Amino acid sequence: MRRTALFATLAAGALAAALAGAHPASAINTYNAQPAPERTEVGALVVQWDHDGDAATPDVVDWYCTGTMVDRNTFLTAGHCTTDWAPGVRFYVSLAQNVQAELDAAKAAGLSSAAVAARVGVEGTEHTSPDYPGNSADSHDIAVIEFDATGAAALASRWPFTPATLPGAGQLDALGARALDAARWEVMGYGTEEALRGPGGHTHRGGGVRMKAVVGFDALNKTWVRLAMNESRAYGGACYGDSGGPNFVTVDGRRILAATTITGDSPCYATNVSYRLDTPSARGFLGDFVELP
């Protein structure tokens, strides 16, 4: 999988270059991870943006981050995935298992950028927390893509899905560290593999395929949950491009969307740092778009 939409530090052009040579077969870490074709509520954020200096004709289309449908017309992702784009940017969502293959096929057919984006995904409207980027205590790193009735119907028709269940207010605090440590945690996304060391430094292969992996609970603070992804502990984990993607915890047999992937260690070997969704700030933002439990 991939991390922090590229830790929010790779520019769109750099991302396009990185993905151009990506290995198409996998995402998430290569260790202890599996494809997730059944998790159709988890999708890829596809972006059409300008690269030629003419904002009227956004000419590049690629997947950029991960996210989750939390009701029939709301796709939850990270704020750093939807900001700092050139004017004219357009956002689409694909719930396909292999969005990279669909992009490759559309581009090989010689379609225009707009036609590629429309074939691969459904266009929506971006809403980013007005408090983003916040600070280290609370980054407010949260955003949604909203769909009108036509867009919502198109999503459901192309990729039937059941929206993820959001947590109740303060649910992680109420459970406590002992229960969270005993619970099953899973991370999902379309991101790249962990770093591969080579003569030129680290490279991250793969990406564009929805994957899942079990991770372990490490720590909880006011707005963050830290999850372990060490191979030696039989965990997988997230990497670049998994930003905005879901971190699920199973509580009393129910899978709860507890947090969204934001950042972690740069080679993607050890830690996934995720933004909690049960806090007053996250719920204050989400409450404008979805009915909260």
matplotlib code that plots the C-alpha trace (Angstrom):
import matplotlib.pyplot as plt

x = [0.0, 1.1, 1.5, 0.3, -0.6, 3.0, 3.5, 1.9, 5.3, 5.4, 4.1, 1.6, 4.2, 6.5, 3.8, 3.0, 6.6, 6.8, 3.7, 4.8, 7.2, 5.1, 4.8, 1.1, 0.6, 0.3, 0.0, 0.3, 3.3, 4.3, 4.5, 1.4, -1.0, -3.8, -6.0, -9.4, -11.9, -14.8, -14.1, -15.9, -16.6, -12.9, -11.9, -9.2, -9.1, -8.5, -7.3, -7.3, -4.9, -3.0, 0.6, 1.0, 0.3, -3.2, -5.7, -8.6, -7.3, -6.2, -4.1, -3.0, -5.1, -3.9, -5.0, -3.5, -4.9, -7.3, -10.7, -13.9, -17.6, -19.3, -22.7, -24.2, -22.8, -19.8, -16.3, -14.0, -10.3, -7.4, -7.2, -3.6, -5.0, -7.3, -5.2, -2.3, -3.4, -3.3, -6.5, -8.9, -8.3, -11.1, -11.7, -13.1, -13.6, -13.2, -14.2, -12.6, -10.3, -7.5, -7.7, -4.3, -5.3, -8.4, -6.3, -3.8, -6.6, -8.3, -5.0, -4.0, -7.3, -6.2, -8.9, -8.6, -7.8, -11.4, -12.6, -10.1, -11.2, -14.9, -14.3, -12.3, -14.3, -17.3, -16.7, -17.6, -17.1, -14.3, -14.8, -11.7, -11.7, -11.4, -9.0, -6.5, -3.5, -3.9, -1.0, 0.7, -1.9, -4.8, -3.9, -7.6, -6.3, -9.7, -11.8, -14.7, -15.8, -19.5, -21.7, -25.0, -27.9, -26.7, -23.1, -24.3, -26.5, -23.6, -21.3, -23.8, -24.5, -20.9, -19.7, -22.3, -21.1, -22.2, -20.9, -18.5, -19.6, -18.2, -17.4, -19.5, -18.3, -15.3, -15.7, -11.9, -11.4, -14.3, -12.9, -9.5, -6.0, -6.4, -9.5, -8.0, -4.8, -6.8, -9.0, -8.4, -7.1, -7.0, -5.6, -6.7, -5.6, -4.2, -0.7, 2.8, 4.9, 7.5, 10.9, 13.2, 16.8, 19.0, 22.1, 20.1, 18.4, 14.9, 12.2, 8.5, 7.0, 3.4, 0.3, -3.2, -4.6, -6.9, -5.1, -5.6, -3.4, -3.7, -1.9, -1.4, -2.5, 0.4, -1.0, -3.9, -3.7, -6.1, -6.4, -4.1, -4.0, -0.6, -0.6, 2.3, 3.1, 6.3, 6.8, 8.4, 5.2, 3.2, 1.7, 1.4, 0.9, 0.3, 2.6, 2.5, -0.9, -2.8, -3.4, -7.0, -7.6, -9.4, -8.1, -10.8, -11.1, -13.5, -15.6, -18.2, -18.2, -18.7, -16.1, -15.7, -13.9, -11.8, -9.3, -7.8, -4.1, -2.1, 1.6, 4.3, 7.9, 9.2, 10.3, 7.0, 8.4, 7.1, 4.3, 1.0, -0.2, -3.9, -6.4, -9.1, -12.7, -14.4, -13.0, -15.0, -13.0, -13.4, -17.1, -17.6, -16.4, -18.1, -21.5, -22.0, -22.0, -23.2, -25.5, -23.2, -23.8]
y = [0.0, 3.6, 6.2, 9.8, 10.4, 10.5, 11.9, 14.9, 15.9, 14.6, 17.0, 15.8, 15.8, 13.7, 11.3, 10.8, 10.1, 7.7, 5.8, 5.7, 2.9, 1.2, -2.5, -3.3, -6.4, -5.2, -2.4, -2.1, -3.8, -7.0, -8.9, -10.2, -8.5, -9.7, -8.4, -7.0, -7.4, -7.7, -4.3, -2.3, 0.6, 1.4, 3.4, 5.3, 9.1, 9.8, 13.3, 15.2, 18.2, 20.7, 20.0, 22.1, 25.6, 25.8, 25.5, 25.3, 22.0, 19.7, 17.2, 14.6, 11.9, 9.4, 7.9, 9.7, 8.6, 6.1, 6.7, 5.1, 5.5, 6.4, 6.9, 6.6, 9.9, 10.7, 9.5, 10.2, 10.8, 13.0, 16.8, 16.7, 14.6, 17.4, 20.6, 22.4, 21.5, 23.8, 25.7, 23.6, 20.3, 17.8, 14.9, 11.4, 8.3, 4.7, 1.7, -0.7, -3.4, -2.5, 1.1, 1.2, -1.4, 0.6, 3.8, 2.0, 0.6, 3.9, 5.7, 3.0, 3.6, 7.1, 8.9, 12.5, 13.2, 14.1, 10.9, 8.8, 10.2, 9.7, 6.1, 5.2, 7.1, 9.2, 13.0, 14.6, 17.9, 18.3, 19.6, 19.9, 20.9, 24.6, 24.1, 22.0, 21.9, 22.5, 21.5, 18.5, 18.1, 18.2, 18.3, 18.5, 16.3, 15.3, 15.8, 14.4, 14.1, 14.6, 13.3, 14.6, 12.2, 11.4, 10.7, 8.6, 6.5, 6.0, 4.8, 2.3, 1.1, 0.5, -0.8, -2.0, -1.3, -1.1, 2.2, 1.8, 2.3, 5.3, 5.2, 6.8, 9.9, 9.0, 5.3, 4.6, 6.3, 4.4, 1.1, 1.8, 0.7, -2.9, -3.6, -1.8, -3.9, -7.1, -6.1, -6.9, -3.9, -3.8, -1.2, -1.0, 1.0, 1.3, 2.5, 1.4, -1.3, -0.8, 0.7, -1.5, -0.6, -0.2, 1.6, 4.8, 4.7, 3.7, 3.0, 2.1, -0.3, -1.2, 0.7, 1.0, -2.3, -2.5, -4.5, -5.2, -6.1, -6.8, -4.2, -4.0, -1.4, 0.6, 3.8, 6.3, 10.0, 12.9, 12.8, 10.0, 6.2, 4.6, 1.1, -1.3, -2.8, -4.8, -7.9, -9.7, -9.4, -10.9, -7.5, -5.7, -2.0, 1.1, 3.1, 6.0, 6.4, 4.8, 8.3, 8.9, 5.1, 3.2, 1.7, -0.6, -2.1, -5.0, -4.4, -6.9, -8.5, -5.1, -3.5, 0.1, 2.7, 4.1, 6.3, 7.3, 6.8, 10.0, 9.3, 7.0, 6.1, 6.9, 3.4, 2.0, -0.7, 0.1, 2.5, 3.7, 7.0, 7.5, 10.3, 9.4, 9.7, 9.6, 13.0, 16.2, 17.9, 15.0, 14.6, 18.4, 18.3, 15.0, 16.1, 18.5, 15.7, 12.4, 11.2, 10.4, 7.5]
z = [0.0, 0.0, 2.6, 3.1, -0.4, -0.8, 2.6, 1.1, -0.1, -3.7, -6.2, -8.7, -11.5, -9.4, -8.6, -12.2, -12.9, -10.0, -11.2, -14.8, -14.0, -11.3, -11.1, -11.8, -9.7, -6.1, -3.6, 0.2, 1.5, -0.3, 3.0, 4.8, 2.3, 0.1, -2.7, -1.5, -4.3, -1.8, -0.2, -2.8, -0.4, -0.6, -3.6, -5.4, -5.7, -9.4, -10.3, -13.5, -13.4, -15.5, -16.4, -19.6, -18.1, -19.5, -16.6, -19.1, -20.3, -17.4, -19.3, -16.8, -15.2, -12.6, -9.3, -6.3, -3.0, -1.3, 0.4, 1.6, 0.8, 4.1, 2.7, -0.8, -2.0, 0.3, -0.3, 2.7, 2.1, 3.5, 3.2, 1.8, -1.1, -2.3, -1.7, -3.5, -7.0, -10.0, -10.9, -12.9, -11.1, -11.2, -8.8, -9.6, -7.6, -8.8, -6.8, -9.2, -7.8, -10.3, -11.1, -12.7, -15.3, -16.2, -16.5, -18.7, -21.0, -21.4, -22.2, -24.7, -26.5, -27.3, -25.3, -24.2, -20.6, -19.8, -21.5, -19.6, -16.3, -17.1, -18.2, -15.1, -12.4, -11.4, -10.9, -7.6, -5.7, -3.2, 0.3, 2.5, 6.2, 6.4, 9.4, 7.4, 7.8, 11.5, 13.7, 15.1, 17.8, 15.3, 11.6, 10.5, 7.6, 6.3, 3.2, 1.3, -2.3, -2.6, -5.5, -6.7, -7.3, -10.8, -9.6, -6.7, -8.9, -11.4, -8.6, -7.2, -10.7, -11.7, -8.3, -5.8, -2.3, 1.3, 3.0, 5.8, 9.4, 11.1, 14.9, 17.6, 19.5, 21.5, 20.8, 20.7, 24.1, 25.6, 24.4, 25.9, 25.0, 26.3, 24.1, 21.1, 21.4, 21.5, 18.5, 14.9, 12.8, 9.0, 6.6, 3.0, 0.0, -3.5, -2.6, -3.5, -1.9, 0.8, -0.1, -2.2, -1.6, -4.6, -5.9, -6.5, -3.1, -2.2, -4.8, -4.3, -6.8, -7.5, -6.7, -8.2, -6.9, -3.9, -1.1, 2.6, 5.5, 9.2, 11.4, 15.1, 17.7, 19.1, 20.7, 20.9, 21.5, 21.1, 17.3, 16.2, 16.3, 15.7, 14.2, 13.8, 10.4, 11.1, 9.0, 11.9, 13.9, 10.9, 10.0, 6.7, 6.3, 4.3, 2.0, -0.5, -2.1, 0.8, 2.3, 3.1, 3.1, 5.8, 9.0, 10.3, 13.8, 14.5, 17.7, 18.8, 15.3, 13.5, 11.3, 12.2, 10.1, 13.0, 11.2, 7.9, 6.8, 6.9, 7.3, 8.7, 8.3, 4.9, 3.8, 4.9, 7.2, 10.7, 11.5, 10.1, 11.6, 11.1, 11.8, 14.2, 13.1, 16.5, 17.8, 18.0, 15.2, 12.7, 13.6, 13.4, 9.8, 8.8, 10.3, 7.5, 5.0, 6.6, 9.4, 12.3, 14.7]

ax = plt.figure().add_subplot(projection="3d")
ax.plot(x, y, z, "-o")
ax.set_aspect("equal")
plt.show()
